[in-house]
Amino acid sequence: MAPQGFQAAQRLIDLANAVRAHPDLPREVAVPLLAHHGEAPQDLTEAALSDADLVELRDAALEMADVLAESDTDRAAPALNEILARHATAPRLSRHDGHPWHLHVDRDQAGWAEWFLAAGALALAQVLTEHGRATWGECAAPDCRTLYLGAGPGSPRRYCSPTCASRTRVAEHRRRRTVTSSDT
């Protein structure tokens, strides 16, 4: 089992949602999030993760958020291929920082943004090929733009949480009752 936080697809979702919530991606948001997802403390210092790196990482997360908002597999797959073509290199097995063996497709000297784009695109490509479809998307609830990662099998997911799903169903039920009441 991988150490807590070593889930590239969930890291991608969490960082994309963080950028949507905090468009400037401040250090006090980015560092704890990356640490939660297994990044080593020495890699999260200001010397290793500069303000310029944070700006590039933010832009990369925004680019990936666009892909995550696209739940149509036939549009998401070419977008992932394009990101992989721009940022990935030949896959290699890697083991570091207490993580088990895993694939890396970023270049050896890749910066934070290139690493994030290559790793994120690979993670989504693996999800897509494992399930045969994009299991991610943007919450369908009004006034919610939270990105989610579905589990795969079963009906496609439409909401980021049971709370948003329930809130939407209740609002629709009330709307129908109001329409029905006004018709009588």
MITI-313876 format. One line per 4 residues: number of its first residue (from 0); their letters; for each residue x, y, z of N, C-alpha, C. Coordinates in pm, 1 decimal. Each point is the difference from the previous one (the first is absolute). Layout:
! residues N
NUM> A> X,Y,Z,X,Y,Z,X,Y,Z; ...
//
This chain:
! residues 184
0> MAPQ> 84.1,-118.0,0.0,-84.1,118.0,0.0,88.9,124.8,0.0; -36.1,97.1,-80.2,78.6,123.3,-9.9,-13.7,83.3,127.2; 104.2,75.8,35.4,-10.4,89.0,114.9,-117.5,96.3,-18.4; -55.9,47.6,111.8,-113.0,92.9,-5.9,31.7,115.0,-95.3
4> GFQA> -94.6,28.5,-85.3,14.7,114.2,-87.1,59.0,-30.1,-136.9; 53.7,-122.7,-21.3,60.6,-25.5,-128.9,-104.5,-52.8,-97.4; -82.7,89.7,-45.4,-101.8,-29.4,-98.6,0.4,117.6,-97.0; 66.4,-19.2,-113.4,21.7,111.4,-92.4,-130.2,61.5,-50.1
8> AQRL> -101.1,-80.8,-28.0,-125.8,54.6,-50.9,-69.2,84.6,107.3; 0.9,-46.1,124.4,-63.2,78.6,106.5,79.7,126.3,28.6; 132.7,-8.2,-8.1,84.1,120.4,16.2,-37.8,102.6,-106.9; -19.4,-47.3,-120.7,-39.2,86.8,-111.0,-133.3,68.9,29.4
12> IDLA> -99.1,-77.3,41.9,-131.7,55.4,33.2,12.7,103.9,111.3; 72.4,-36.3,105.7,11.9,89.8,114.9,70.0,130.2,-36.5; 105.0,-7.8,-80.0,71.5,122.8,-37.5,-84.2,84.5,-95.4; -69.0,-62.9,-93.5,-87.0,74.8,-92.2,-112.6,69.2,77.7
16> NAVR> -59.8,-69.2,96.0,-103.8,63.3,82.3,57.6,111.3,86.9; 121.2,-18.3,49.9,64.2,104.8,80.7,21.8,126.2,-82.5; 40.6,-16.1,-124.2,22.4,116.6,-86.8,-132.1,67.9,-34.4; -104.3,-78.7,-16.2,-131.2,60.8,-24.6,-45.7,79.7,122.0
20> AHPD> 28.8,-49.5,118.6,-40.3,68.9,123.0,92.6,116.1,34.8; 127.5,-12.7,-35.8,102.6,100.4,31.0,78.4,28.2,-128.6; -52.3,85.4,-88.5,61.6,18.9,-131.6,147.1,39.4,1.2; 48.1,60.8,108.4,141.6,35.9,5.2,86.4,-113.8,56.7
24> LPRE> -60.5,-110.7,43.4,67.9,-115.5,59.4,109.2,43.9,97.2; -41.5,55.6,113.8,101.0,43.4,97.8,76.6,-118.6,57.7; 120.0,26.6,43.9,87.5,-102.2,57.8,-69.0,-73.4,114.9; -76.4,74.0,82.3,-65.2,-63.3,115.7,-110.9,-97.2,-39.7
28> VAVP> -42.4,3.3,-125.6,-95.8,-98.8,-51.7,75.2,-112.1,-72.3; 94.8,36.3,-84.4,69.8,-98.7,-83.5,87.4,-95.6,80.9; 77.8,51.4,91.9,96.8,-84.7,71.8,-68.3,-109.1,82.9; -100.4,33.0,83.3,-65.3,-108.3,75.6,-68.4,-102.9,-90.7
32> LLAH> -56.4,46.9,-110.4,-65.5,-91.5,-92.5,102.2,-96.0,-61.7; 111.1,52.7,-46.0,104.5,-85.5,-59.1,58.9,-93.5,104.8; 17.6,48.6,122.3,50.6,-85.4,108.2,-98.1,-112.4,29.8; -128.2,30.8,0.9,-103.4,-101.3,22.5,7.4,-110.0,-105.4
36> HGEA> 40.3,37.3,-119.4,9.4,-95.7,-110.3,140.3,-58.9,-14.8; 78.3,8.2,105.3,124.3,-75.1,4.9,125.2,70.4,-45.6; -6.7,128.7,-30.8,121.8,70.9,-38.8,88.1,20.8,123.2; 128.1,-20.6,-17.4,95.4,7.3,110.9,14.8,143.7,50.4
40> PQDL> 11.3,17.4,131.4,13.8,135.5,57.2,114.1,80.7,-61.6; 113.7,-64.6,-28.4,113.1,74.0,-58.5,-31.7,49.5,-141.8; -97.6,-60.2,-65.6,-39.4,44.3,-133.9,-102.9,112.7,4.2; -47.2,34.4,120.1,-104.8,100.6,13.3,49.0,128.5,65.5
44> TEAA> 130.5,11.2,20.6,55.8,123.7,55.5,-6.1,109.4,-106.3; 15.9,123.8,41.1,-2.0,110.6,-97.1,114.7,-10.5,-99.2; 110.7,-60.9,40.7,112.9,-17.0,-92.8,-32.1,-104.5,-107.2; -74.2,-104.3,37.0,-31.0,-107.6,-95.0,-128.7,26.1,-77.7
48> LSDA> -91.9,74.7,58.2,-128.4,34.2,-62.8,-14.4,151.5,8.1; 54.6,66.0,-100.5,4.5,146.9,-0.1,-137.6,58.5,-32.0; -10.5,131.5,16.2,-123.1,68.2,-37.4,-26.7,-15.6,-149.3; 105.2,2.2,-81.3,-15.7,-20.6,-144.4,-50.7,-142.3,-28.8
52> DLVE> 51.5,-97.7,75.3,-48.0,-137.9,-14.1,-149.0,-8.8,32.7; -41.5,70.9,104.2,-140.9,-1.3,38.7,-89.1,58.9,-108.8; 46.7,106.0,-65.6,-76.6,59.1,-109.8,-13.3,-100.6,-114.2; 109.9,-66.9,-34.3,-4.3,-100.3,-107.1,-86.4,-119.1,39.4
56> LRDA> 7.6,-41.4,125.3,-81.9,-110.8,49.0,-148.0,37.8,-4.3; -30.5,122.7,38.8,-138.3,48.6,-7.9,-51.4,-5.7,-142.8; 79.4,48.3,-95.4,-41.2,-1.6,-140.2,-18.9,-143.2,-50.9; 87.1,-90.0,44.5,-12.7,-140.3,-38.7,-128.0,-59.8,57.7
60> ALEM> -31.3,33.4,125.2,-122.1,-50.9,62.2,-123.7,53.6,-70.5; 4.4,124.6,-44.0,-112.7,55.9,-75.8,-17.1,-72.4,-133.5; 110.3,-31.4,-65.8,-6.2,-74.4,-126.2,-61.6,-138.0,23.0; 42.8,-66.9,106.1,-54.9,-132.0,29.5,-145.1,9.4,46.2
64> ADVL> -38.7,109.4,65.1,-139.6,18.7,41.4,-91.5,1.6,-121.8; 47.4,58.0,-109.9,-79.6,-1.3,-123.8,-23.2,-142.5,-49.0; 101.9,-84.3,10.1,-14.8,-140.4,-40.7,-94.0,-71.7,96.9; 14.5,26.2,128.3,-84.9,-64.6,100.1,-146.3,40.9,-12.9
68> AESD> -25.5,119.5,-48.3,-137.8,45.5,-19.5,-63.3,-65.8,-121.9; 81.1,-62.9,-83.1,-48.0,-66.0,-121.5,-26.8,-147.4,29.3; -124.6,-35.9,18.2,-33.8,-139.1,31.4,-28.8,-82.7,-124.9; -2.7,63.3,-116.9,-19.0,-75.2,-124.7,133.3,-64.9,-37.4
72> TDRA> 2.9,-131.5,3.6,123.9,-75.0,-23.1,62.5,31.8,-134.6; -81.6,15.9,-103.7,53.9,24.6,-134.1,59.9,138.9,-15.9; -27.4,89.6,92.1,66.7,130.9,0.3,114.1,2.3,101.7; -15.3,-73.5,109.0,103.6,-1.9,104.2,125.5,-72.9,-47.8
76> APAL> -17.0,-111.6,-70.1,116.1,-79.6,-43.6,95.6,79.8,-88.6; -47.7,70.4,-102.8,94.2,79.9,-79.8,67.3,111.4,81.0; -72.4,57.6,94.9,60.5,104.1,84.5,113.3,-59.4,83.5; -20.5,-120.1,52.9,106.3,-67.1,76.1,117.4,-34.8,-89.9
80> NEIL> -28.6,-49.6,-120.3,108.2,-30.9,-94.8,83.1,123.3,-31.3; -65.4,112.9,-13.2,71.6,124.3,-31.8,90.8,40.4,115.7; -48.3,-11.1,122.3,81.8,33.4,116.8,116.7,-97.3,11.5; -25.8,-127.8,-19.8,108.1,-99.0,5.5,104.2,27.6,-108.8
84> ARHA> -43.8,37.5,-119.7,94.3,28.6,-108.6,89.6,119.1,34.0; -55.4,99.5,69.2,77.4,119.1,34.3,89.4,-18.2,122.5; -41.5,-84.3,95.7,68.8,0.0,129.0,57.1,-134.0,43.7; -33.0,-107.6,-67.6,45.0,-131.3,46.0,116.9,-50.3,-83.2
88> TAPR> 69.8,-93.7,58.0,110.2,-68.0,-66.5,-22.9,-149.7,19.0; 93.0,-80.5,-44.0,-14.8,-145.1,12.9,-22.7,-37.1,146.1; -94.1,-90.4,27.0,-25.7,-38.6,138.3,120.3,-70.0,62.0; 15.0,21.8,130.1,105.1,-68.8,74.6,-54.1,-33.4,137.9
92> LSRH> 47.5,-109.1,54.2,-38.5,-38.2,135.0,85.0,78.2,99.1; -64.1,44.7,106.2,68.3,79.8,100.5,-48.2,-42.1,138.8; 91.0,7.2,96.6,-35.3,-23.3,140.1,78.9,101.2,82.1; -72.3,81.1,74.3,64.9,105.4,78.2,-88.3,41.8,116.0
96> DGHP> 58.6,64.6,97.6,-71.2,59.6,113.4,-95.6,-96.3,68.1; 34.4,-127.4,4.6,-84.0,-97.9,67.4,-116.4,-52.1,-82.0; -13.2,46.6,-123.9,-108.2,-47.4,-86.6,41.1,-131.8,-66.2; -95.9,-84.3,-33.6,33.1,-122.1,-73.3,36.9,34.8,-145.1
100> WHLH> 43.3,-99.3,-73.8,30.6,20.2,-142.4,-123.3,54.4,-70.3; 22.2,98.2,-85.3,-108.8,60.4,-76.6,58.4,60.9,-126.9; -88.6,33.2,-94.6,44.2,58.4,-126.6,18.1,150.6,12.0; 104.1,48.1,-64.0,20.5,143.2,-20.8,9.1,21.8,-150.3
104> VDRD> -59.5,108.2,-47.3,12.5,34.7,-141.7,51.7,142.6,-17.2; 34.3,65.6,109.4,56.5,134.5,-11.0,149.4,-10.2,-29.8; 54.2,105.2,-56.3,142.3,3.4,-29.9,78.8,5.3,131.1; 123.2,-48.9,-1.7,81.4,-6.0,121.3,11.5,134.5,71.3
108> QAGW> 18.3,106.2,-71.7,17.2,132.2,61.0,-126.3,85.4,-11.6; -114.8,-63.7,-7.2,-126.3,72.4,-15.9,-26.5,89.6,119.7; -57.0,114.7,-28.2,-44.2,89.2,107.1,-133.4,-48.8,54.7; -49.4,70.8,99.8,-124.9,-39.2,63.0,-115.7,-8.5,-98.6
112> AEWF> -13.6,99.5,-87.3,-113.4,2.6,-92.9,6.1,-116.0,-99.3; 117.6,-22.1,-57.9,12.6,-109.2,-97.3,-22.2,-135.1,68.1; 55.2,-15.9,119.6,-23.2,-122.8,75.9,-149.4,-20.6,24.3; -68.3,106.1,44.2,-141.7,-10.2,31.5,-82.5,-33.6,-123.8
116> LAAG> 28.6,64.3,-112.2,-74.0,-27.0,-123.4,24.0,-142.6,-49.7; 125.0,-43.0,-1.9,31.4,-135.2,-47.2,-60.6,-105.5,92.7; 19.4,16.4,131.4,-52.5,-97.9,95.6,-152.6,0.4,1.8; -58.6,117.3,-7.2,-146.4,9.4,0.2,-61.7,-60.6,-124.3
120> ALAL> 58.1,28.9,-115.6,-52.3,-57.1,-124.6,15.2,-151.6,0.3; 112.7,-50.3,49.9,18.8,-144.7,9.1,-104.3,-61.5,93.5; -23.9,62.1,114.4,-98.0,-52.8,95.5,-139.0,-6.2,-62.0; -40.6,105.8,-68.9,-132.4,-0.5,-63.1,-5.7,-99.0,-115.5
124> AQVL> 108.9,-12.9,-74.2,3.2,-99.0,-108.4,-15.8,-141.2,56.6; 63.0,-26.2,113.8,-13.7,-131.9,62.8,-143.7,-23.1,47.1; -62.9,100.3,57.7,-139.4,-11.9,42.9,-89.0,-26.4,-121.3; 20.8,76.8,-105.7,-81.3,-14.0,-120.7,15.0,-139.5,-61.0
128> TEHG> 122.3,-49.4,-9.8,19.2,-131.5,-61.4,-48.2,-112.0,91.6; 11.0,18.5,130.9,-47.2,-103.4,92.9,-151.4,-14.6,-5.3; -71.4,111.4,-12.2,-146.0,-2.7,4.9,-65.7,16.2,-137.4; 79.4,30.9,-102.4,-55.4,15.4,-133.9,-74.0,130.2,-22.5
132> RATW> 7.4,88.8,97.0,-67.5,130.0,-10.1,59.2,95.5,102.6; -28.1,126.1,-19.3,40.0,101.3,97.5,-92.3,-13.3,120.6; 55.9,-22.0,117.1,-81.2,-12.4,121.3,7.1,126.7,83.4; 43.8,106.9,-58.6,13.9,127.1,69.5,-95.0,101.2,-60.3
136> GECA> -11.2,113.8,63.3,-83.7,106.8,-53.6,-13.7,113.8,98.7; -88.4,90.1,-37.0,-31.6,115.7,82.7,-140.1,-20.9,56.4; -18.7,29.6,125.1,-128.2,-20.5,67.1,-113.0,65.7,-78.9; -110.5,-73.5,-16.0,-115.4,48.9,-75.1,-93.6,85.8,84.9
140> APDC> 27.4,13.2,128.1,-85.2,81.5,86.8,16.0,147.5,-35.5; -110.6,73.4,-1.3,10.7,143.8,-25.1,90.7,64.7,105.6; 77.5,94.0,-40.7,89.3,73.8,90.5,111.3,-84.1,60.9; 32.8,-113.7,-59.9,112.9,-80.6,46.9,86.3,-33.6,-121.0
144> RTLY> 125.7,30.6,9.8,92.7,-30.1,-109.9,107.5,-97.8,44.9; -25.7,-72.4,107.3,97.9,-92.6,53.9,23.8,-114.8,-97.3; 126.2,-30.6,-21.9,37.7,-111.7,-86.0,2.7,-127.0,84.5; -33.8,-112.3,-60.7,-1.8,-126.2,73.1,61.8,-109.5,-85.0
148> LGAG> 36.9,-107.4,67.4,52.7,-119.7,-64.3,-90.2,-114.4,40.6; -69.1,-59.1,-97.5,-90.5,-110.3,29.0,75.0,-130.6,18.7; -69.1,-95.9,59.3,61.0,-130.2,28.3,6.9,-89.6,-122.9; -78.7,27.5,-100.7,8.4,-78.9,-123.3,-123.4,-78.8,-33.2
152> PGSP> -18.6,-118.2,59.3,-112.9,-82.2,-41.9,-133.4,61.2,42.7; -104.5,-45.6,-63.5,-133.0,51.1,31.9,-35.4,121.0,-84.0; -106.0,64.3,39.4,-47.4,118.2,-72.5,101.7,112.5,12.0; 12.5,78.5,-106.5,91.8,114.6,7.9,-42.4,95.3,112.1
156> RRYC> 98.6,51.1,67.2,-22.1,93.6,110.3,-28.8,137.6,-57.0; -85.8,78.5,67.7,-32.7,135.3,-45.3,28.3,106.4,104.8; 16.3,-42.3,124.4,14.3,94.7,109.9,128.8,-26.4,76.5; 53.4,104.4,61.6,125.0,-12.9,75.2,-19.9,-69.4,133.0
160> SPTC> -122.8,1.9,51.6,-25.2,-56.5,132.1,-147.0,-37.9,13.1; -30.8,-85.7,95.4,-141.4,-30.1,27.7,-77.7,125.5,41.0; 67.0,93.9,64.8,-65.9,124.5,41.0,-49.9,77.6,-121.1; 85.3,17.0,-101.2,-42.1,72.8,-121.2,-110.1,-76.4,-73.7
164> ASRT> 10.5,-130.7,-7.1,-102.3,-80.5,-67.5,-134.1,15.4,70.8; 0.0,-10.3,131.6,-123.1,11.3,77.5,-59.2,140.1,-9.9; 84.9,100.3,13.8,-46.6,139.0,-8.8,-66.3,26.2,-134.9; 57.1,-53.6,-107.9,-54.7,19.3,-134.0,-133.6,-73.6,-14.7
168> RVAE> -6.3,-124.3,49.4,-125.6,-76.6,-8.2,-111.5,68.3,79.4; 31.4,47.6,119.6,-100.7,67.5,82.0,-47.4,127.6,-69.5; 90.7,77.8,-54.8,-38.5,123.7,-69.8,-88.4,-31.1,-120.5; 32.7,-105.1,-74.6,-80.7,-38.6,-115.8,-138.3,-47.7,45.0
172> HRRR> -5.6,-76.6,106.8,-128.2,-47.1,54.0,-86.7,118.8,40.9; 59.4,95.7,70.6,-75.4,119.3,40.9,-46.3,81.1,-120.3; 84.1,10.2,-100.1,-38.0,73.8,-121.0,-119.2,-66.3,-66.8; 3.4,-133.5,-11.4,-112.2,-72.2,-62.9,-127.7,16.7,81.5
176> RTVT> 11.6,-5.6,132.8,-118.9,17.2,84.6,-57.9,139.9,-16.4; 86.6,100.1,-9.9,-46.6,138.0,-17.4,-70.4,15.5,-133.8; 56.5,-58.7,-106.0,-59.6,7.0,-132.8,-134.2,-71.1,0.1; -7.0,-118.0,61.0,-123.8,-77.0,6.6,-106.0,75.9,80.7
180> SSDT> 39.5,60.8,110.5,-93.2,74.9,85.6,-54.0,121.0,-73.8; 81.2,66.9,-79.4,-45.0,119.7,-70.1,-87.5,-36.1,-119.6; 7.5,-124.8,-48.0,-83.4,-43.4,-113.1,-144.1,-31.5,43.6; -19.8,-23.2,129.3,-133.3,-39.9,45.5,-83.6,116.5,42.8
//
